Amino acid sequence: MKYISTRGQAPSLDFEQVLLTGLAADGGLYVPESLPTFSSEEIAAMAELDYPQLALRIIEPFVAGSIPADDLQAILDETYAEFRHDAVAPLVQLANNQWVLELFHGPTLAFKDFALQLLGRLLDYVLERKHQKVVIMGATSGDTGSAAIEGCKRCKNIDIFILHPHGRVSDVQRKQMTTVVGDNIHNLAVQGNFDDCQAMVKASFNDRSFLAGDRSLVAVNSINWARIMAQIVYYFYAAVALGAPARKIAFSVPTGNFGDIFAGYLASQMGLPVERLIIATNRNDVLHRVMTQGSYGRQPLEHSLSPSMDITVSSNFERLLFDLYDRDGSAIAGLMADFEKGEISFSEQAMGRARALFSSQCVDDAATCAQMAETWERCEYMLDPHSAIGVKAAIDAELPAGVPVVTLATAHPAKFPAAVKEAGLDDEPFLPHHLRDLFDRPERFEVLPNELSAVQSFMVDNLNS
Ligand SMILES: *Cc1c(COP(=O)(O)O)cnc(C)c1O
């Protein structure tokens, strides 16, 4: 399988190369040159497969030429054995035609484990064969950091450095990063804010000379293609369980960077009968404005009860735009250059195509809390604030009668106890058993000043040989 850039000017890469690359050299994002497709008979036959077997069916064509099927199956078996539910991604019914797909049974209780548990193993597999070592660097304000650390903790060929703003992430989120033990895991608490951390990561990727020697720097944010690829699997898994391909299924997806829902779009392009993809956002509604007004522009960040969706730009949206504009890389390069200067508008044709599959809904904090309370009162089911946004959007979406809608439950409520309290639920969310002693575990992190040179010299001094 070959991968091409959305801006049309970077060389095409194979899977192994794309795994180790972040942004393309032309500033674009990598996408597959063509998609594998499945017939109705092939999709119907997926009902017999368990999660790791289904993952093999979906992922194998994307890594063809880089990883043999037997090795891939072994990696997938190991990856999804880390999840604390036999179904890996169980469906729960909330009402007639209303379902929740629980994606929080992985080690860090958010859906990011589906991709990052796999990414760490894929990287280690490829690096081992190339006799190469890499450095992962990332900044986090929430779920990505802990999922990346958990995903890489056993990787011999990776040193991982995760920067977080000192004293500014929630206790659960910090503990999930800093209590993971491993010589290759480095938590850096920077005396600055999240933007400072992210600026340091950006500067390091732009000038990698501080890492003199042969280690390359790898990104684990959702621009990494392998993360998207892993997320396609659960759309097939849920739809087939609910009667696809004989029935069309709709999905409601709590959305930030557009990575998770883009995987749903790919599933539909691969043959899965998807009735609709609902983009559910909080008050940071850049994508809701795209869908309702056809314009794309930054607005100031608003902090919400669903912090993992607090973004002002959705980077993966560029991958959808590439298709909406007939895969014309120069058109995308032009649009993105204009976007750097201000708000842009999309063509009627592009918006028509987007609206044929996608709709959107913006849910503020008050409506999020109301949905958490309503679902609790009606079903005694506790939603985390991100998933509650998805459920609210699913209920308000006007779908044809009889179409089941699946909301992706992206996090466990115990990650967000403050929001549960604010919603007035009369129960507290408990951490799952394997994390009950989280607050008693020793933490390991390094407090560093808000200076690039301090961070970079710490990294160089602490690389494993
Ligand atoms: C990352 C995250 C999201 C947003 O996912 P995107 O792929 O960025 O759209 C939603 N909910 C939770 C809990 C997350 O951690």
The ligand as a Gaussian input file, in Angstrom:
#p B3LYP/6-31G(d) Opt

LIG

0 1
 C       -9.223000      12.684000      21.946000
 C      -10.602000      12.575000      22.486000
 C      -11.738000      12.966000      21.732000
 C      -11.627000      13.598000      20.356000
 O      -11.166000      12.708000      19.376000
 P      -10.640000      13.260000      17.957000
 O      -10.097000      12.082000      17.245000
 O       -9.554000      14.257000      18.304000
 O      -11.781000      13.906000      17.255000
 C      -12.993000      12.772000      22.281000
 N      -13.143000      12.247000      23.523000
 C      -12.084000      11.883000      24.276000
 C      -12.330000      11.321000      25.634000
 C      -10.783000      12.024000      23.796000
 O       -9.735000      11.646000      24.550000

